[in-house]
Structure formats: structure tokens, C-alpha cells
Amino acid sequence: MTDAGIETGFTTAFGLRHPVALAPMAGAAGGRLAAAVAQAGGLGLLGGGYGEADWIAREWALAEGAGARIGIGFITWRLTPSLLAQCLDRAPRAVMLSFGDPAPFAPAIHAAGVPLICQCQTVAHARAALEAGAQILVAQGAEAGGHGATRGTMTLVPELADLIAARAPQTILLAAGGIADGRSLAASLMLGADGALIGSRFWAASEALVPQGFHAAACASDGDATLRSSVPDAVRGLDWPAPFTIRTMRSAFSDRWQSDPQALRAPEAGPIRTAWSNAQAAGDARNGTPVVGEAVGLIQQIAPAAEILTRMTADALSRLQSFSAPKYPGGAGAGPRRDLGQDPIPSEI
């Protein structure tokens, strides 16, 4: 298959071939996956997750050993200034902050000359991200796997595109949530995004840190097989702030505890927590909770990240070219909200 590319403001700013960033999925987006996406022409982001410094160092070394330059994403409410400083010393391509106020960390990121990406689930989040000087916003819809809120991708993306056009037109916008093939990538561009942040489809990449059993269960499922809940957070003893819940595949375990997740925090539930942890490690989709989004219904096979990326962009380009809308530079059809040919971020990125 021809490695077709799509040029947008996002690809121009970062020197990419594909308008796609890897979602920094905690526990799944390790060094091999981030490197594979980066080497294939997307933006690879390591899943910094809950701030485990040893894990981050080990996985980042894998990416560097493969010759790939990557970025990193953090769960903001678990990030510490010292860990951020350690990661900035590695000269990441970008730092992404999600689920919390970016303002306390933004000055250090800006001072290091590193692009700041802020994931937003509401218009209020987007306004706060713009105030913090974020160069890239991610409009994350509730369809996404992992943690999120309640807005849908289809309406959140154009609303944030309008906000950006009015307040900070050089800011890049990425869409997230339910995007797993060329159709949905093309739709993201048509809605006013400059690209997409993709999680679930890369969760099903051969380089992802996901047990084989979870992959097999995902390939046999559809989008109706997921739900949002607080069960996985309760069983892990994590105190996630409101309004965020987590989307996972439904399982016998989630069905059993959905009505009373807080019971999993009780001291006497220790054996249950241990059994769940073992199921997660073993890829037991019945007794665990695989973290994946509604796009699971679009996943039929596990494939290398480069193949996923190439097929997705080629399909998106083909579909966009079939419309007579104004063209992006490079031939992709979608009515741009601004001239995406100009470089909105300094060229040294």
C-alpha cells in the first residue's frame, strides 16, 4: 500500500507524514509503540500515566534505542514538578497534560521550548488550556477508552474549532474519541480538527503493552461491549476527581460490581482486588476490565502500528478526495477553519 500522507497545520508543525498522534495510554503506550508510531510518520507519545519514574525511564530508553524521538503524556493530577523536570531533560517532542489544571506545569514546559498539548473534555477545559498557552488542544469525546467525561466527539470538536478560531487561531486542534479508521479520521478533519489523537486502534497494535487475551476479546466485540464506570478505579484504590469515569469493555467483573463499586475499597475485598489484578496481567477479559473505547467495534485484527497508520491515512485521503470541498495542502478535502499551510509552532519542533 502506498504510504500516502495528508498535510495539515499539525503535520507541518511537527514534520509528520500523518495527521495522527498516539494517545499516551497508561500501561499500553510503551516505548516500542511510541517509537513505531513516530518512525511511521505520526507523533508518538509515551504513556506517562500515574508517574512511575522507573517505568518511564525504561520505556523511553526503548524508544531512544530504536532511534525515535517521542513525546510523553501525563495524568495531570498525579504529576510532580520533579518528574516533569526529569522528562523535560530528555527533550520530548511534546508534553501532553490530561485531567487537571495545566497552569502549574505550563511555565516549565514553555521555558523548555517544548510544545504543550492539553486534552480537553469540555469548553471550560479548552478555555483554561488556552489561558495556559497550550499550542495544541485535544477535543476528547466520551466515546474514548480510558478516562473521560460526557461530551460527544461529533459536537465537541467543531465547538472547540470555533473557540480556537475566535480566540487563538494559530492553535492546533486534534480530535479524540471513537476514531479508529480512515472514515473517522476524515470526519475529524471535516469537523475542523487538524488531526486526531488515537488510542483504541493503537491499543490493538502488535507493539502495544496489552495481553493477548484482551486483544482477542476486543477483536470479537462490538462498540456495545463497553461502558463507563468507576469500577476499575475503585478496585485499584484510585481517587479519580469528578467528573471523570473510565471506559472499559464490559465483563463479568464489571457487571458484578457496577452497582456498588465502592465495596471494592473495603479491607475485606483484598482477595477480590488481587484476583482482578491477576486477571489484568493475564489478559483474562472475563474477570478483568480491558481499557478500550467504543471504537473496539471497528477493530477486527491486531496489526503493526505502521500498517495501521498507513491504511488509516490512505483511506482518509481517498474519502476526502471524493468530495469537492476546499482542499488542504496535499490534497485532502475538508473545509479548513484557517490556512493550515502556515507553521503555527516554531520550526525547531
N, C-alpha and C positions, 0 to 999 in steps of 0.2 A: 504494500500500500504506500502511495506517495505521502511523504511527510509534509502535508500542506500546512501552512501557517495562516494565522489571522492577525492583522496588525491593528492594535488599539492603543489608547494612551497608556494602558498598563504594560503592554508588551514593549512599547517604545521606551518607557521609563526604566524598565529593568533589563532590556536587551533580550527579551524572550521570543520564542517562536510561537508559543501557545498562550492564549489569554486565560491561563489556569494556574491557580496556586493550590498546593496541597494543604488541606486543613490540618493544623497541628494537633492531631488526635492523641490525647493522653494514652500511653500504653500501646498504641498501634502505629503511630507515625515515628518510627525509629530512624536511625542513621541510614540504613540501606534504602528505605522507601524515600526519604527526603532526597538522598543522592540520586536515586533513579529518576525522580520527577525533575530535578534540576538538570541532570545530564540530557534528558529528553526535551528540554526547552521550556519547562514550566518553572514556577517558583517553588522550591522545596522548603518546607517549614517543619522543623523538628518539634515534636510534641513535648514541650517542657512541663506540661501538666501541673502536678502538685509540688513541683520544685525540688525533686530529688536530684541533688547536685551530682552524685556519683553516676547515676543513670544517664544524665545529660552529657557528662564528660565522655562516658564510654560510647554513647551513640553518636555524638558529634565527631569523635575520632574516627568512627567507621565511615562517615561521610567524607571527612577530610582525606582519609586513606584512599577513598575512591576518586579523589581529585575533584570533588564537588564543593562549591560554595553554597551554603544554605543559610536560612534564617531560622527563627525559633518563635514559638508562641507559648504564652503563659496564661494560667488561670490567675487573674489579677489579684484576687483576694488572698491567694497563697504566696504571692511573690514577695521576696525580700530585697532591699536595696543591695545587699552583698551579692546575692545570686545574680541579680541583673548586671552588676558590675563585672562579675566573672564572665558572663556571656557577652557583654559588650566588648570585652578584651579580645574576643575571638573574631571581631569584625563581621558580625552577621549581615546578611543581605537585607534583612528587615527584622523587626521585633513586633509581634502581634500580641495585643492585650485583649483579654476577653473576660466578661463577668466581673466588672468592678470599675471603680473610678480610675481613669488613666492619668489624671492630673499629677499625683505624687511621683510618678515614674517618668512622665513625658520629658521633663527638663534634662535628665541624664541621657535619655535616648537621643534627643535633639543635639545635645552637646557632643555626642559621639559621632554625629553625622550619619546616623542610621535611620532609615525610613520607619515611621511608626504606623502600624496598622491597628485599627480599633474595630473589634467586632461589635455590632450594634443590633439589638433586638427591638428597639423602639425608636421613635423620632427623638425622644428626650436623650437617649443614649447617643444618637448621632450628633445632636447639638453639643453635648458635653465633649465628644471626641473632637469636633471642630474647634471648640474652645481650647482644647489641649494641644492643638496644632497637628493633629493626625494628617498624614499625607494620603492615606488610603482608609476608606471605610468599608466594612463588610456588612451588608444587609442580610442578617440571618433569619430565615423564616422557621416556623415551628416544625416544618417537615424534617428538619435536620436531625441526624443522630446525635447522641450525647446531650449535653445541657443546652437549654434554650428557654424561650418564653412562649408567647402565644400568637404573635403576628404571623401571617402567611407571607411566603416569598413573593407571590404574584402582586400583592399590593404594597408591600414594604419597599421593594426595590425601586419602583417608579416614584414613590413618595420621597425617598431619600435622594433620588436623582434630581428631583425638583428642588429639594432643600439645598443640595450642593450647587446647583446652577444659580440659585439666588444668593447664596452666602459665600461660597468658596469654589468657584468654577474650575480651578486647577486641581481640585481633589479628585482622586481616583475612587471609583465605586466598584466593588465586587459583590456579586450575588452569591448566596449560600442557602442551602436547604432544598433537597429534592432534585438536585442537578447531578445527573449521572450518565448522560449520553449526549449525542450531538443535538438532538431536538431541544433538550433543556438548556444546553449551553447557548444555542442560537436564541432561544427565548429570553435568556438573561440579557443578551446584547440588545435585543429588540426592546426590552423594558427600560433600557438606559444605562445598564451596567457596562463597565469596561472589561469585564471578565468574570470569572467565577472562582470561588473558594470551594473545593470539592473534597468531601470526606468519605462518605459511604462507598463510592465507587473505588476509591483507592484503599479503603479498608479491605476491599476484596481483591487487592493486588497480591501477587505472589511474594512481594518483598515486605508486606505488612506484618507486624508482630501480632498475628491473630491465629489462634489454634485452628487446626484443620477441621475439627468438628463444627466450630462456629461458621466457617466458610461453607461447609456442606449444608448446614441448616439454612444459611442465607440463600444459597442458590435454589433451594427447594421452596422458598417462601414467596409471599407477595407483600405489597405495601400494607395490607390489612393486618399483617402479623406483628406490627409494632404498637407501642403505647408509650405515653408519657407518665412518669410516676416518680415517687421518691424512694421506692423500694431499694434500688442499688445503693443509694446514699445512706439509707438507714442501716443496711447490713454492713456497710463499711465504717459506720460511725462518723460520717462526714456531715458537717452542719452547713449545707449549702444555703446561701442567702436567698430570700424571696426576690423575684417571683420565679426563679429558675427551677425547672424539673428536668429529668433526664429521659430521653427517648431510647428505648431498647427494644429488642424482639420480645414478644410475649413468650412466657414459658410456664411450666407447671409451678416453678418457684414464684414468679411474679403474680400468677393467679392466686396462689395460696396467701400471699402477704399484702396484696394490693389494698385490701380493706383496712388493714391495721399495720402499716409499715413500722410504726414506732415501737411495736413489740419486739422488733429485731434488735433494738438497742439494749434490751434488758439483760442483766448479767446471766440469767438462766438460758438466754438464747445463744450462748457461746458456741455450743456444738453445731448449731444451725449455721452460724457465721462461718465456722471452719469448713463445713460441708460445702457451703456456697463458694468459698474461696477455692477449694479444691476443684469444684466443677468449672470455675472460670479458667483455672490453669489447664485443665484437661480438655477444654472445649466441649463440655457437656451442655448442650443448648437447652436441654430439658430442665436441668437443675441449676443452671446459671442464668445470666441475663446478658446476652451478646449486645454490645452497644453499637447500634446501626440505625439508620433513619428509614423513612418511608421509601426512599429510592432503592431499598432492598428488592422491591418488585421489578426493578429494571436490571437486576444483576442475574445473569444466567451462568456465568463461568468466572473462574479465577484466572487472571492473566497478568503478565508483567506490566508494571506501571507505564513503561514507554509505549507499549502496544495500546493500552487503554487511552492514553493521552493522544496518540496519533489518530486512532479511529474516531475519537470524540471530536477532535478539531476538524478532521476531514469531513465528517458527516455534518457538523455545524456549518462549515463553509459551503458545502453543497446546497444545504437548505436555504441559507441566506442568499446565495446567488440566484435562487429560483424566484426571488421577489424583486420587484422593481423599485424598492425603496432606495434612498440615497446610500451611497457606498462608503464604508470605512476605507481608509487607505489599505490596499492589499486585497480589496475585492469583496469583503464581507458586507452583506447588505443589512443595514439597521439604521434607522434614523438617529444619528448621533445628537446628543444634547449639547455638544460643543465640538470644537476642532480637536479631535484626538490625535492629530498628527504632531501637535506641539508637545514638547517634553515638559511635563508638569513637575518633575523632580530633577535636581541637578544630575548631569550626565555621569557623574562619577559613581553612581549607584552600582 
